[in-house]
């Protein structure tokens, strides 16, 4: 157990009362599930009535759930002491944080809660600019198939009927390690996985050098590391004895309609998720599972049952004219290029890409790269920017039109649409989609509402 305390049984957090601000988010909702399983009373708030918030309520996780942020959302003094944790999207000026300071209640970033959870289990943490969620989900599948009963904290549903988080009595916890707010550095990691490194979160990192330094610190804290076999990535890990790092390569995979097959350590691996990038993700997941003690043939065989993580090239159904409607969380040019390359392996007449940019800063800095990635589609549609924590007035002249223009420049005359509103996109898609088209709706904002709205009920 590498000196770690024995995994506690029962409900060791019973008696704790947690108030989570941003509780419906991809990360915080998972922590809420884990805290509830450990016996804590969990309540909180979120800005909107999101799917994540509703799922927590329907599963009985939250004692109270507030839609909208207000000082009145905090538990009253009569309810006794409570702990306040906030997501990285919650500003210091949030009224609940302000009210907590006025009452002398300590505020904790989500990283503090994550650190407590990872300290209770042997932790496998998956980091990288792209592929974290899918690699984590594949790792959960492989460990489960090998009978190791893992817990997990992932930024999306882990595939099949699995939610985004689960607290088990097994000894291993799989965690998606987030570089965007530095929370990956709070983890107590035994096995670290690094998929890739690209500059993305420009508000936090002024340069690629700064980002690489954080990944170096993340890898240095882990006993073992599994790293994609690239010199610039392996250079971020320095082992004293040279045997603490496993490098994994992109396999020589046979790509097929919607999947692939390849050999890993003499075992045949079959995937039903498309693209060479997913074969690479699977290889990293299998190497981590092997280091955790999973039986290699059982782990490899288990991936045949992996159907994809939530919002990661997820088939929702069929829409106008019989077109297949997929949604994907891709919000960086590299991710878009990989998603569309994977979509090309499907049987299709035309590939239609619908993209909602995420953040004005990312849109401005990577506009040219977005255009080249979207130009892989036969038809591209660009929506307006999902601002998240940013404000349009702070980024004058930047909108979805910025990317629509660069896409048109790179598309060699193929159709490119600038459709700011969901209603506009729904109308146009209804008029052009036909049977055998593949339509991929991409973005990290609320574009999933558009994607689900396109699906025609049977």
N, C-alpha and C positions, 0 to 999 in steps of 0.2 A: 504493500500500500504506500510505499515511498514516504513513510513517516506521517502520513495523513491520518487523522482520527477515524475511528470506525464509523461507518455510515449509521447515523442515528435512526432508530426505528420510531414508529408511532407518530405523535404530533408534538415535536419539540418546541414549536413556536406558539403553542396554545397560550393564550393570555396576552399575546401581542396584538395591537390594533394598528393597522396601516392605512393611511390615506394616500392614494396615488393620483397625482395630477397628470392627466394624459393617459389614463388607464386603458383606453380603448386602442392605443397604438400597438404597432407590431411587436415591439419589445416589451413594453410595460404590461400588456395583457398576458404575456407569457409569465412574467414575474408574479402577476396576480394569481395565476393558476398554481404556481409552485408554492407561494406563501399560503394559500388556502389549503393545499394538500398537507402542508406542515402544521396546520392547526391555527394559523393566524386569522383574525377577523379582518377582512379586506373591503374597503370602500374606496370611492374616488370619483373623479369627474373627467369629462372629455369635452372638447369644443363642440362636437357634433354627435348626433345619434348614429354612430358608425356601426358597421357589421361587427367589428371587434367588440364593441360595448354590448351590443345585443346578445352576442354569443356568451359573453361572461355572465350576463343576467340570466339567460335561459339555462345555463349550466349550474346556476346556483353559486357562483364564485363570489359575487359581490353582495355585501350586506346592504349597501346603498350605492346608487349610481346616479350622478347628476349630469345632465346635459347642459353645457355652458359652464363658464367659470365665474364664480362669485365668492365673496368672502363668507357668505352664509353657508357655503358647501362644507366648510370645515366642521368636524365634530364639535359639539358644544362642550364647554368645561364640565358640565354635569355628566358627560359620557366617560369621563376619565382621561388619562393620558393616551396619546397616540403618536405615531411616527409619521412624518411627512416625507414623501419621495416624489420627485418630479422628473418628467422625461426631458430629453435634450431639446425638444421643441418648445418647452415652456420657458418664457422669458422671465427675468427677474421682476418685471413689473406686473406679472400675473396677479390678479386680485387675491387669490388664495395664498400665494407666497407672501404678498404684502401683509395680509391679515395675520399669517403665522408669525412673521417677524414682530408685529405689534404685540402679539400675545407671548412673545419670548419662546416660541416653538422653533426648534432647530430644523433647518431645511437640508435635505440630503438629495444629491443627484442620483439618478437611477443606477449609476455605476456602483454606489455603495451597497445597494440591495443585491446587485449581481455578484459583487465580491463575496457577500455572505453566502449566497447560494452555491457558488463554485467551490468555496472552502469546505463544503459539506460532502463533496463527492470527488472522486478522481475525474478530472475534467479533460476532455478533448475539445479544444477550441479551434474553430476554422476561421481563418482570416484571409483577407484579400479584397481587392477592389471589385472583382466579379466572381460569381460562382459560389459564394458562401452558402446561400440558402439551399441550393440544390445539392452541394457536396455534403452539408450537414444532414439533409434528409436522406440521401443515399447511405450515409454512415449509420443513421438510425435503422434503416432497413437492413443493412448488413449485420449490425450487432444484434438486432432482434432475431434475424434469421438464424444466427449462430447461438441463440439461447441466452444472451447476456443481459437481457432485460434493461436496456438503458433508459435514463431520463433524458430530456432535452429541453432546450430553450432556443427557439429558432424564430426568425422574423416572418414566418408564413406557415400555413398548415403544411405538415411534413409529408403529405401525400396519402392517398387512400382516405381512410376515415380519421387519420391522426390529426389532432389540433396542432397549434404552433408550440405547445409546451406540454410536458408531462413529467411529473415527479414520481420516480419509481423507487423501489427498495434495492435495485441493482447498484453495483458499485460505480458505474460510469455515468457521467453527465456530458452530453454533447451540447456545445454552446456555439452559437453564431457570434463571432467576435467583431465588434463594430469599431472601425477606425474613425468614423465621422465625428465622434465626440470624445474619443480617447478612452472609452469604457473598456476596450480590449486590454488596456494596461492594468485594469483593476482585477483581472482574473487570476485565479490560482490554477495554473495550467500544468498538466503532466505531459500531454501530447499536443503540440501545436501543428496546425496544418496551414500552409501558405499557398494560395492558388495563383496569385499574380499581384502586381503592384503597378497602378497607374494613378496619376494625379486626377482627383475628381472633386473632393470637397474643398473648393477654393477659398471659402470663407474661413476655414480652419488652418489650411496649409498654404503657406505663401510660395512653396516650391516643392518639387519632387524630392529634394534633399531632406526637407523637413519630414515629409511623409515616410521616407525610407528609414529615417532615424526612429520613428515610432514603431515601425515593423521590426527593426533590429532589436529594440527593447522588448517587444512582445516575444520574439523568438528566443532571446537570451534568457528569459525567465522560465522557459520550459525545459523539462528533463530531456525530452525527445522532440524531434521536428520532422515533419513530412512536407517536402517542398517541391514544387514543380521544377523540373530540371532545366533551369535557365541560369546562366552564370550570374546575372545581376540579382537574382533572387537568392541563390545559394550563398552569395557574398554577404548577405545580411545575417547569416548564422555562422558563428565561430565556435567550433567544438574543441574543447581542450584535448580530448583523446581521439577525436575523429570518428567515433562510432555512434554519435547521438543523432545523426541526420540521415534520413532516407530520401533520396531524390526519386521522383516518379516522372515518367515521360508520357507524352501523348502516344497512345497505342496505335499500332497499325490496324485500324478498325475497318471492317466491311460495313459501309453505310447502306441502309436499306430504307424502304418507305416508312418513315416515322421512327427509326431506331438504328441500332448498330449491333455488331458482335465483334469480339476480339478475345485474345488470350491474355490472361494475367497469371504469372507464376505457374503456368501449365494448366490453368483452369479456364474453361470457356465461360465467357461473360456475355449475356444477351440483354440488351436494353430496349425498352419500348419508348424511350424519349429520344428525339432526333438530334443529330449534329455531332461533329467530332469533338466539340467543346464538352458535351456531356460524357463522351467516352473518357475524356481527360479527367473530368470531375469524378467519375466512377473509380478511376484508377487511384486517385488521391484518397478517396473514401476507403477503398479496400486496403490500402497500405496502412492507414490509421487503424482500421479495424484489426488488422493482423497484429499490430503493435499492442493493441489492447487485449490480445489473447483470443480473438475470434478464430475459429477453425476456418482456414482459407477456403476449402471447397464449399462449405456451408454459406460463408459470407458471399462468395461469388455467385452461388446459385440464387441467393435471396434477391439479388438485384434484378432478376427477371420479373419480379413482382412489383418493382418500383414504377409507378405511373406518373410521377412528377410532383413537385412541390406546388403549393398554391400560388397562382399568378405567375408561374414559370412555364411558359408555353403550354398553358392549360386549355384543353378543348372544352368549350362551353356548350357547344351544340351547333345547330345549323340556323342560318339566318335567311335574309332575302334571297330568293331564287335558289335556295339550297346550298349556298356557300358555307363552308366550314368556318366557324368563328373561334379564334384562339385569343387568349389574353396573355400578356407577358409583362413582367415588371421592368423590362429593359429601359434604362433612362440615361445611359452613357453610350457614346458612339460604338465602342467596342462591343458592348452588350447587344446593341441593335444589329450590328453586322453578324454576330454569332447567331442570334435568333433567326434572322432572315436566311442565313446560310442553312440552318437546320430546317427551316420551313421549305426550302428548295428541294429537300429530299422527299417531301410528300408528293403524292400524285396530285397534280393541279393543272388548271388551265391558265390562271393568272394568279400572281401573288400580290395582294393588296395590303399595304402597310398603313396603319393609322397611328399617329404618334402625338402624344401630349408632352411637350417639354416640361421639365421639372426644375424649377428655380431660374430666375432671371440671370444670375451670375453664371451658371453653367451654360445657359443658352448663348450668352454673349461670348464667352471664352472658347466654346467648342462648336460654334455654328458651322464652320466649314466642315469639320469632321462629321457632324450630324448629317449634313447634306450628302456627303459621299456614302455614308452608311445607308441612308434611306433610299438612295438611288439604285440599290440592288433590287428594289421591288419593281413590279411592272406598273403599278399605280401607287402613288404616295399621297397621303393626306396628313396635313399638319394642323393641330388644334392650337389654341392659345396656351400660354404658359400657366402651369399650376404653381402659384407663388410659394406655397408652404410657409416658411418663416420670413420670407422676403416681401418687400413692398414695391409695387410697380413704379411709384414716384421716385424711388431711389435708383432706378435703372431706366432713365429716359431713352426712348427709341428702341427698346428691346421688347420683342413680342414673338409669338409663334411665326409671324410673317418673316422674321429674320432667318429662321430655319427653312421655311418654305422657299425662300429665294435661293439659298445655297443649294437646296435639293434640286430646284429647277435648273440651276447652273450645271449640276453634275449628272442630270438625268438623260441627256442626249435626246431630248424631245419627248420623253415619256410623260404621261399626264401627272401633274402635281397640283394638288388642291390646297388652298389656304381657307380653312373652315373654322373660324374662332369658336363657334358655339356647338355644343353637342347636338342641338336640334338640326343645325345645318349639316353636320356630318351624317346624322341618321337619315336625313332626307336624301342626300346624294348617294350614300351607300345603298339605300333601298332601290335606287334607280339604276345602279350599275352592276351590282353583284349578281352573279349567275351560278348555276350548278357547276361544280368542279373548281370554283374559285376558292382560294385559301385567303382569309382575311385575318391579319394579326394586329390586334389592338394593343399598343405598347405605352408604358409610362408608369411612374411611381406615384402619381397623384390619385385623383378620383375617376380616372378614365375607365376603371372597371365598371362603373355605372353605365357608361356608353356601351361597353362590350356586352354586358348582360342584357341590356335593352335591345340589342340586335337579334338575340336568339328568339326564334319563333317556337312557341310552345307546341308540342306534339298533340 
